[in-house]
Amino acid sequence: MATFEVSLLRSRQAKEPYIREILEEKKNRGLSFEQMAQALGYSNVYMVQLLLLQTRLPERQVEPLKVLLPGLRDEVMAEMRKVPWKCFDSDNIQDPAFYR
């Protein structure tokens, strides 16, 4: 049975530097979420989740992603392979869409 490392980044603020670097590299390469998703065999929704550190990057996709985003630091790639920490976010519950 496979075991996965769990991310210690527990808030959006903690993830922000990583997410910023990922999205900046995507922008620098001129890639859309759709283009990246097609290259990796994912849906565009899953691709967004992956780049926003909301789901983990499977090991088999590490090298293909490095080809698409070669400027990402090893530290960022390592964080993408970890299981994201998911918990209640009090900021989300304040969204007026929840009260409609």
Residue pairs with C-beta under 8 A, 6 or more apart in sequence:
4 56
4 81
4 82
4 83
5 81
5 82
5 83
6 82
6 83
6 85
7 53
7 79
7 82
7 83
7 84
7 85
8 85
9 15
9 18
9 53
9 79
9 84
9 85
10 85
10 87
11 89
12 89
12 91
15 52
15 53
18 53
18 76
18 79
19 51
19 52
19 53
21 72
21 73
21 76
22 51
22 53
22 69
22 72
22 76
22 80
23 51
25 69
25 71
25 72
26 36
26 51
26 69
28 71
29 68
29 69
29 71
31 68
31 69
33 44
33 47
33 48
33 51
34 44
34 47
36 42
36 47
36 51
36 68
37 43
37 44
37 46
37 47
39 64
39 68
40 47
40 61
40 64
40 65
40 68
42 50
46 55
49 55
50 57
50 80
53 79
53 80
53 84
54 84
55 84
56 80
56 81
56 82
56 83
56 84
57 65
57 77
57 80
57 81
59 81
62 77
62 81
65 72
65 77
65 80
66 72
66 77
92 98
